[in-house]
Amino acid sequence: MTGPEPLSLARAFVAACEDELNAPKPGNVHVFAGGHGMEARDFVVSAHAAAAALTTPGVDVGSRILAAVEATWARVGQNTNLGIVLLCAPIAHAALAFPRLELRAGVSKTLVGLTRADAELAFKAISRANPGGLGEAPRHDVTKPARVSLLEAMRAASDRDRIAWQYANGFEDIFDLGANALAASRREGDERPASVLRLYLAFLCAFPDSHILRKFGEPAASNVMSEARAFSASLARTKDARAIHADALRFDQSLKARGLNPGTSADLTVATLFADYVRGVLANACKNG
């Protein structure tokens, strides 16, 4: 096996981002409604800007993260995809560096190999995006030189940030919760937007969204999780795609009216979709190699 073509991985990343935008995800930006000062077009442009940087052969994870964030800022001038980049960089790296391994095993090997240099570069990217979260860790301030590996820094933030939690726990949400939700939706024969919506809701129902948690506190994040569970239960009682879409947009309007954006759930959705696409890219590379 010679490994995947970087262009195939870049296309997989863009496809994952576009799939996520084409689903009516309550509270988050999508093609049916903007929100929080952003429009779907901003995210499409960001995906294309970041794709090549994320999938460059022969560079480390930190370099992928920083280059992708810088490319995004050069194109859209705001933080549209830091969480997506932090999650997708190890997945892309695993596919390129360890193509003979099953993707989850490759990601685990990638995480174990993260260095202080990776942390330095990721800290620069996080400072550039300035989202709050990891930078607030008293032991690992992203505005100062890194003293530990990126994995250790993420472990320190994992109790309050679900993206950091992925690093500390082998991307468990993506390879278990997310992959299982996607597989179940396929078995049900859902069309792609409905499948992505169900994937997004799987995350939103499972734990308080850490983007909401940081901005509004635990009560607000827990309340959104409860609302998502009730909404998800209502979806399970219908197969009417139009009704599902309309109900999703009503929930979407309610969350946006309150300024609530489950951004971490959206980031996890993109990462799960990307991992799913990457498995297909790796399978094709194996077949053709």
C-alpha positions as CSV (number, residue, x, y, z in Angstrom):
1,M,0.0,0.0,0.0
2,T,1.5,3.3,-1.1
3,G,-0.8,5.5,0.9
4,P,-3.6,7.9,0.0
5,E,-3.3,10.8,-2.4
6,P,-3.3,14.1,-0.4
7,L,-5.7,15.5,-2.9
8,S,-8.2,12.7,-2.1
9,L,-7.9,13.5,1.6
10,A,-8.4,17.2,0.9
11,R,-11.5,16.4,-1.1
12,A,-12.7,14.2,1.8
13,F,-12.3,17.1,4.2
14,V,-14.2,19.5,2.0
15,A,-16.9,17.0,1.5
16,A,-17.3,16.4,5.2
17,C,-17.6,20.2,5.8
18,E,-20.1,20.6,3.1
19,D,-22.2,17.6,4.3
20,E,-22.4,19.2,7.7
21,L,-23.5,22.5,6.3
22,N,-26.2,20.9,4.2
23,A,-28.0,19.6,7.3
24,P,-30.4,21.8,9.3
25,K,-28.4,21.5,12.6
26,P,-30.3,23.4,15.3
27,G,-28.4,26.4,16.7
28,N,-25.5,26.0,14.3
29,V,-24.8,27.6,10.9
30,H,-26.1,25.8,7.8
31,V,-27.2,26.5,4.3
32,F,-30.8,27.1,5.4
33,A,-29.9,29.8,7.9
34,G,-26.8,31.7,9.1
35,G,-26.3,32.7,12.7
36,H,-23.9,34.2,15.2
37,G,-22.6,36.7,12.7
38,M,-21.7,34.0,10.2
39,E,-23.1,32.4,7.0
40,A,-22.6,29.0,5.4
41,R,-20.5,30.5,2.7
42,D,-17.9,31.5,5.3
43,F,-17.5,27.9,6.3
44,V,-17.4,26.6,2.7
45,V,-14.5,29.1,1.9
46,S,-12.8,28.1,5.1
47,A,-13.0,24.4,4.2
48,H,-11.4,24.9,0.9
49,A,-8.7,27.2,2.5
50,A,-7.8,24.7,5.2
51,A,-7.9,21.5,3.2
52,A,-4.5,21.6,1.6
53,A,-2.7,22.6,4.8
54,L,-4.4,19.8,6.7
55,T,-3.4,17.1,4.2
56,T,0.2,18.2,3.3
57,P,2.4,15.1,3.3
58,G,5.5,14.9,5.6
59,V,4.6,17.5,8.2
60,D,3.7,17.2,11.8
61,V,0.3,17.7,13.4
62,G,1.1,21.1,14.9
63,S,2.2,22.4,11.5
64,R,-1.1,21.1,10.0
65,I,-3.1,22.9,12.6
66,L,-1.3,26.3,12.4
67,A,-1.1,26.3,8.6
68,A,-4.9,25.5,8.3
69,V,-5.8,28.2,10.8
70,E,-3.6,30.8,9.1
71,A,-5.0,29.9,5.7
72,T,-8.5,30.3,7.0
73,W,-7.8,33.7,8.5
74,A,-6.3,34.8,5.3
75,R,-9.5,34.0,3.4
76,V,-12.3,34.8,5.9
77,G,-10.7,36.9,8.6
78,Q,-12.4,35.1,11.5
79,N,-12.4,31.8,13.5
80,T,-14.8,29.5,11.6
81,N,-13.0,26.2,12.0
82,L,-10.5,26.0,14.8
83,G,-12.3,23.0,16.5
84,I,-12.7,21.3,13.2
85,V,-9.0,21.7,12.4
86,L,-7.9,20.5,15.9
87,L,-10.0,17.3,15.4
88,C,-9.2,16.6,11.7
89,A,-5.5,17.3,11.8
90,P,-4.6,14.0,13.7
91,I,-7.0,12.1,11.4
92,A,-5.4,13.4,8.3
93,H,-1.9,12.8,9.8
94,A,-2.8,9.2,10.7
95,A,-4.0,8.5,7.1
96,L,-0.8,9.9,5.6
97,A,1.8,8.6,8.1
98,F,0.3,5.2,9.0
99,P,-1.7,4.1,5.9
100,R,-1.3,0.4,6.7
101,L,-3.0,0.8,10.1
102,E,-6.7,0.9,10.7
103,L,-7.6,4.5,11.0
104,R,-8.4,4.4,14.7
105,A,-5.1,2.7,15.4
106,G,-3.3,5.3,13.3
107,V,-4.9,8.1,15.2
108,S,-3.9,6.5,18.5
109,K,-0.3,6.3,17.3
110,T,-0.4,9.9,16.1
111,L,-1.6,11.1,19.5
112,V,1.1,9.2,21.4
113,G,3.7,10.8,19.1
114,L,2.6,14.4,19.7
115,T,5.5,16.6,20.9
116,R,6.1,19.9,22.6
117,A,6.8,21.4,19.2
118,D,3.2,20.3,18.2
119,A,2.0,22.1,21.3
120,E,3.9,25.3,20.4
121,L,2.4,25.4,16.9
122,A,-1.1,24.5,18.1
123,F,-0.9,27.2,20.9
124,K,-0.1,29.7,18.2
125,A,-3.1,28.6,16.2
126,I,-5.4,28.8,19.2
127,S,-4.1,32.2,20.2
128,R,-4.7,33.3,16.6
129,A,-8.3,32.1,16.7
130,N,-8.8,33.2,20.3
131,P,-11.8,31.0,21.0
132,G,-11.4,30.7,24.8
133,G,-11.2,27.2,26.3
134,L,-7.8,25.6,26.2
135,G,-6.0,28.9,26.7
136,E,-7.7,29.4,30.1
137,A,-5.9,26.4,31.6
138,P,-3.7,27.8,34.4
139,R,-1.0,25.2,33.8
140,H,-0.8,25.6,30.0
141,D,-1.5,29.1,28.8
142,V,-1.4,29.2,25.0
143,T,0.1,32.7,25.0
144,K,3.2,31.4,26.6
145,P,5.8,28.8,25.4
146,A,4.6,25.2,25.7
147,R,6.2,23.2,28.5
148,V,4.5,19.9,27.6
149,S,3.4,17.9,24.6
150,L,0.2,18.7,22.8
151,L,-1.4,15.5,24.2
152,E,-0.5,16.5,27.8
153,A,-1.9,20.0,27.3
154,M,-5.1,18.6,25.9
155,R,-5.4,16.2,28.9
156,A,-5.2,19.2,31.2
157,A,-8.1,20.8,29.4
158,S,-10.2,17.6,28.8
159,D,-12.4,18.1,31.9
160,R,-14.0,21.2,30.4
161,D,-13.5,21.0,26.6
162,R,-14.8,18.1,24.6
163,I,-12.3,18.6,21.7
164,A,-9.4,18.3,24.2
165,W,-11.3,15.2,25.6
166,Q,-10.9,13.5,22.2
167,Y,-7.1,13.8,22.4
168,A,-7.1,12.5,25.9
169,N,-9.4,9.6,25.1
170,G,-8.3,8.4,21.6
171,F,-11.1,10.2,19.7
172,E,-13.6,7.9,21.4
173,D,-16.6,10.1,20.6
174,I,-15.8,10.0,16.9
175,F,-14.9,6.4,16.5
176,D,-17.7,5.0,18.8
177,L,-20.6,7.4,19.4
178,G,-20.3,9.2,16.1
179,A,-19.5,6.2,13.9
180,N,-22.3,4.2,15.5
181,A,-24.8,6.9,14.9
182,L,-23.8,7.2,11.3
183,A,-24.0,3.5,10.8
184,A,-27.4,3.3,12.4
185,S,-28.7,6.1,10.2
186,R,-27.4,4.3,7.1
187,R,-29.2,1.1,8.1
188,E,-32.4,3.2,8.4
189,G,-31.9,4.4,4.8
190,D,-31.8,8.1,5.8
191,E,-30.9,10.6,3.1
192,R,-27.6,12.4,3.7
193,P,-28.9,15.6,5.4
194,A,-31.1,13.6,7.8
195,S,-28.2,11.3,8.5
196,V,-25.9,14.2,9.4
197,L,-28.7,15.8,11.5
198,R,-29.0,12.6,13.5
199,L,-25.2,12.4,13.9
200,Y,-25.1,16.0,15.2
201,L,-28.0,15.2,17.6
202,A,-26.2,12.1,18.9
203,F,-23.4,14.4,20.2
204,L,-25.8,17.2,21.4
205,C,-27.8,14.6,23.3
206,A,-24.8,12.8,24.9
207,F,-23.1,15.6,26.8
208,P,-23.3,19.3,27.4
209,D,-21.8,21.1,24.4
210,S,-18.6,22.7,25.6
211,H,-18.9,25.7,23.4
212,I,-22.2,26.6,25.1
213,L,-20.7,25.6,28.5
214,R,-17.8,28.1,28.1
215,K,-20.0,31.0,27.0
216,F,-23.1,30.5,29.1
217,G,-22.3,28.0,31.9
218,E,-23.5,24.6,32.9
219,P,-27.2,25.3,33.4
220,A,-27.6,26.6,29.8
221,A,-25.5,23.7,28.3
222,S,-27.5,21.1,30.2
223,N,-30.8,22.7,29.2
224,V,-29.9,22.6,25.5
225,M,-28.9,18.9,25.9
226,S,-32.3,18.2,27.5
227,E,-34.1,20.1,24.7
228,A,-32.0,18.1,22.1
229,R,-33.1,14.9,23.7
230,A,-36.7,15.8,23.5
231,F,-36.3,16.9,19.9
232,S,-34.4,13.7,19.0
233,A,-37.2,11.6,20.5
234,S,-39.8,13.4,18.4
235,L,-37.7,12.7,15.3
236,A,-37.7,9.0,16.1
237,R,-41.5,9.0,15.7
238,T,-41.6,10.1,12.1
239,K,-40.0,9.3,8.7
240,D,-41.5,12.4,7.1
241,A,-38.4,14.2,5.8
242,R,-40.3,17.5,5.3
243,A,-41.7,17.4,8.9
244,I,-38.2,16.6,10.3
245,H,-36.7,19.5,8.3
246,A,-39.4,22.0,9.5
247,D,-39.1,20.9,13.1
248,A,-35.3,21.2,13.0
249,L,-35.6,24.7,11.7
250,R,-38.0,25.7,14.4
251,F,-35.6,24.3,17.0
252,D,-32.8,26.1,15.2
253,Q,-34.6,29.5,15.4
254,S,-35.3,29.0,19.1
255,L,-31.6,28.3,19.9
256,K,-30.3,31.2,17.8
257,A,-32.8,33.6,19.3
258,R,-31.1,32.9,22.6
259,G,-27.6,33.1,21.1
260,L,-26.9,29.4,21.8
261,N,-24.5,27.7,19.3
262,P,-23.6,24.0,19.9
263,G,-20.4,24.5,18.0
264,T,-18.5,21.6,19.6
265,S,-21.2,19.2,18.5
266,A,-20.9,20.6,15.0
267,D,-17.1,20.2,15.1
268,L,-17.4,16.5,16.2
269,T,-19.9,16.0,13.4
270,V,-17.4,17.2,10.7
271,A,-14.6,15.1,12.3
272,T,-16.8,11.9,12.2
273,L,-17.8,12.5,8.6
274,F,-14.2,13.2,7.7
275,A,-13.0,10.0,9.4
276,D,-15.7,8.1,7.5
277,Y,-14.6,9.5,4.2
278,V,-10.9,8.8,5.1
279,R,-11.7,5.2,5.7
280,G,-13.0,5.0,2.1
281,V,-9.9,6.8,0.8
282,L,-7.6,4.3,2.6
283,A,-9.6,1.4,1.3
284,N,-9.2,2.6,-2.3
285,A,-5.5,3.2,-1.7
286,C,-5.1,-0.3,-0.5
287,K,-7.0,-1.7,-3.4
288,N,-5.0,0.3,-5.9
289,G,-1.7,-0.1,-4.2
